[in-house]
Amino acid sequence: MKLRQATIIVVVVTFLLLILVLSLSLQSVLTDYFKNEEQQLNTVNLQRVMAAFENNFTILNYLANDWSHWNDTYQFVQDGNIEFIRSNLVEETFQELDVNFIIIKDTEGNVVYAGSYDLITEEFGSISPALYNFLNPGEDIVNFESSLENKRGIVMLEGKPLLLVVSPILTSEIEAPAKGVFILGKFFAETEIQILSRQVQFPVQVDFYVKEDVDQDFKLARYFFETNDEVFYSQALSESILGGYLLIRDLNHQPAFIIRIEQFRNIAKNAEIIMRYVYLAMITSILVFGILFFVLIEKIILSRLLRLNNEVQKIANNPQKFQFVTVDQRDEISELSKNVNSMLESLTTAEKEKSEVEQQLQLIVDSVDDTIFTISKDLNDIRVFGGKPELLGFDQLPSKEGYFIYNSLTRDWATSHIQHALRALSGDHLVYDWKVNQNGEETFLQISMSPLFSKSGEISGIVGVARNITQLIRMDKELRQKFNELSVLYSVSQLFLSQKALCEIESEICNLIIQHFHAEYAWIGLLSKTSNTIKAISSANIVLNQIDVIEYPPEVQSGNLELNRPHIFQLTTSQSGSSENGNYHVAIPLKWEGSPVMLLCYLSQEDPSNNLSSLEFLQSFCSLTELVLANTMLFEEVRVSKQRLQDLSRQLVQVHEEERRWLARELHDEIGQHLTALKLQLEQISITKNAKINHIFMSQKIINELIQKVRQMSLDLRPSLLDDLGLLPAFDWFFDRYQTQTQIEVLFSHEGLQRRRFAPDLEITAFRVVQEALTNAARYAKTSSISVDIQVMIGEMSIKIEDRGVGFDMDSDWINKSNGIMGMMERVNLINGKFEIISSPGNGTKIYLILPILMEH
């Protein structure tokens, strides 16, 4: 009892001291931690307020840049045109920009424009002289000699903070020097404070730095900012509210005003709750661990002597029973326990090992399906463990201790396995397969034999294992069959990707039927419901005219077939054409939306309906075949439609050119003749009517100009030189006329054009593309010369057009929206030519054409 009392006192004192130390440590660490967390959260929130406040400057800075880099503003500073003010600096502008002041000053510091607008009363007013004095030419905020970056800041004007942004007045290309400054000003009033509060989602209060009538917390914040260089400050307003203070300075870096936000002290509340829970958990844990500690001491130390004494007495009272005493420590009683245990250990271990080996061996024999056997060296003693010995050719005998004993090999076993047994006795390790037919069912076994060695290392017999692999053989067969089926489906899918003609696809499908379904022949027919006839369209191993001789059942010939399954019919020898009876004809309807019914038929000696898996595979083959044929037909239709569309486009271009040729001929022949006749009449009148000679001469001049214009229109629509003389004269005329009109020199080089005519499509395409390219260059390239090189080679014409103008960006959307470039591409594509354009800003533009020469005139 004394030992237990002393133990209890020591445990209680120890854990009380532990509670005291942990309490003081947690109080110090957690208090500082949560205080720091609250301070960091306050700093983050004040940074959000700072960012929200700076957003006012960001907006003003954007608006100032927009107006100061406007060419009209730049021009207004130069000429002072009052129309700029009437059109732009009106009441709506101040309301839209949400500003109170707009001031424009030139480089001399003179005020070109100054406007003040009250956004609350919506009235214009005058600008304070104090603001003029602050913005005099000597101030840094209006000085942009060293940098063109915008300047911004806060000015305390009439006791209110004014946000100012000053931007140099430049052109829209932002080119120096500046023509003056553009100034935007906005009061930071109550409305802006409310907006700031909504943005940061905290109550916001603003007081001026020099204001005396403020709350006590503002005075404390002002004292902190006076004695420190910080811009953030926080103090507790109450147990649940924390105040955050942000100092805002003006342009002269003097304190302007203080922004205060109020936020809940969630961290302080959480810290108080956590501390309570920590104290409660710590006391509870220490109390529990104290009790456990005492229980462990009681169990490990105090009860040890009593337990050891009881164990010794129990062993002494029952010496026949094997038992062990508990050994805890290295003392005299433990040494005695070890000696007792050593005497009993050997016998106990031996019995335990023997029992474990017998149990493990019995579990192995009972749990495996394999048949394990041993054969003596003289082949007279055979022992079989587990499995089914009858599959090895043994008659089942009474078992002995979990295995069967045979005195000698049976005749069947000896006949089939004696050679393998002899090889195993010679030292070989054998693995071979054996098939057994039992009760009409085949069973496959895999037998392994190895020599059995004695302790001296000599072969004393054979150990073998017979494993039933019938299921594996069947699975292998099924896998091979599935592989073959997948190969067939893969072959059909490859037909879909091959994009061959429909007749080739149909022939390949018939060949796949013969190859993979072991058919004698296969064919595809088109079923007509109106005439109840089947028209063969493709076949393999049979001529199409021989298919009509086959006598099919009435439902096949009439077309009254179910379209969702294969149909199997048994034909006679004379009908099938085979030398053996029992042939089966399979008819597979192929049907998809928008197509006539087709039949895929083949002749086979095997009935697919006898094998469910074969029938399912046949249905899968049919479904994939339908998909391949349907898509092949669709591709064929798309190809034909595309060809028709190209033909139609070519015809439209030809009609367009014929219409232009006709219009040019009409303008030249009909209108020109009438105008010439009118001119002759006026000349005749001028001879007889001298009184109106001046008017008549004027009419003659107008008619001459009209005739010239009609001729010009005729040439623009379609130069007659192209139809009459060919490409080279047409190009020479066009380049001379182009140089006269645009003052751009054309460097023309060619080879193979002299005295040659080409197909009309090629000539008009080459002329129109060159014409469009030079027209675009005159409009956009800003170049003084253009080179055109035309080379006629065997089978093609190469055209290269190059200028050294401004170029353009190939990645922009402009190239896809240009009708001229798209028209050139379309013309070249219609005659199967190649078109390429290369350009980049500052490097000019290059156009390459390759036009095929199909025929010459």
Secondary structure as GFF3:
##gff-version 3
##sequence-region A 1 857
A	DSSP	alpha_helix	2	68	.	.	.	ID=ss1
A	DSSP	alpha_helix	71	79	.	.	.	ID=ss2
A	DSSP	alpha_helix	82	88	.	.	.	ID=ss3
A	DSSP	alpha_helix	91	97	.	.	.	ID=ss4
A	DSSP	beta_strand	101	106	.	.	.	ID=ss5
A	DSSP	beta_strand	111	118	.	.	.	ID=ss6
A	DSSP	beta_strand	123	125	.	.	.	ID=ss7
A	DSSP	alpha_helix	129	134	.	.	.	ID=ss8
A	DSSP	three_ten_helix	140	142	.	.	.	ID=ss9
A	DSSP	beta_strand	151	157	.	.	.	ID=ss10
A	DSSP	beta_strand	160	168	.	.	.	ID=ss11
A	DSSP	beta_strand	180	187	.	.	.	ID=ss12
A	DSSP	alpha_helix	190	200	.	.	.	ID=ss13
A	DSSP	beta_strand	204	208	.	.	.	ID=ss14
A	DSSP	alpha_helix	216	227	.	.	.	ID=ss15
A	DSSP	beta_strand	232	236	.	.	.	ID=ss16
A	DSSP	beta_strand	241	249	.	.	.	ID=ss17
A	DSSP	beta_strand	255	264	.	.	.	ID=ss18
A	DSSP	alpha_helix	266	297	.	.	.	ID=ss19
A	DSSP	pi_helix	298	302	.	.	.	ID=ss20
A	DSSP	alpha_helix	304	317	.	.	.	ID=ss21
A	DSSP	alpha_helix	332	367	.	.	.	ID=ss22
A	DSSP	beta_strand	371	376	.	.	.	ID=ss23
A	DSSP	beta_strand	382	385	.	.	.	ID=ss24
A	DSSP	three_ten_helix	389	392	.	.	.	ID=ss25
A	DSSP	beta_strand	399	400	.	.	.	ID=ss26
A	DSSP	beta_strand	403	406	.	.	.	ID=ss27
A	DSSP	alpha_helix	411	425	.	.	.	ID=ss28
A	DSSP	beta_strand	430	438	.	.	.	ID=ss29
A	DSSP	beta_strand	441	453	.	.	.	ID=ss30
A	DSSP	beta_strand	459	468	.	.	.	ID=ss31
A	DSSP	alpha_helix	470	498	.	.	.	ID=ss32
A	DSSP	alpha_helix	502	517	.	.	.	ID=ss33
A	DSSP	beta_strand	521	528	.	.	.	ID=ss34
A	DSSP	beta_strand	533	540	.	.	.	ID=ss35
A	DSSP	alpha_helix	544	547	.	.	.	ID=ss36
A	DSSP	alpha_helix	554	558	.	.	.	ID=ss37
A	DSSP	beta_strand	567	571	.	.	.	ID=ss38
A	DSSP	alpha_helix	573	576	.	.	.	ID=ss39
A	DSSP	beta_strand	583	590	.	.	.	ID=ss40
A	DSSP	beta_strand	598	604	.	.	.	ID=ss41
A	DSSP	three_ten_helix	608	610	.	.	.	ID=ss42
A	DSSP	alpha_helix	612	666	.	.	.	ID=ss43
A	DSSP	pi_helix	667	671	.	.	.	ID=ss44
A	DSSP	alpha_helix	672	688	.	.	.	ID=ss45
A	DSSP	three_ten_helix	690	692	.	.	.	ID=ss46
A	DSSP	alpha_helix	693	717	.	.	.	ID=ss47
A	DSSP	alpha_helix	720	724	.	.	.	ID=ss48
A	DSSP	alpha_helix	727	742	.	.	.	ID=ss49
A	DSSP	beta_strand	745	751	.	.	.	ID=ss50
A	DSSP	alpha_helix	760	776	.	.	.	ID=ss51
A	DSSP	pi_helix	777	781	.	.	.	ID=ss52
A	DSSP	beta_strand	785	793	.	.	.	ID=ss53
A	DSSP	beta_strand	796	803	.	.	.	ID=ss54
A	DSSP	alpha_helix	814	817	.	.	.	ID=ss55
A	DSSP	alpha_helix	819	830	.	.	.	ID=ss56
A	DSSP	beta_strand	834	839	.	.	.	ID=ss57
A	DSSP	beta_strand	845	852	.	.	.	ID=ss58
###
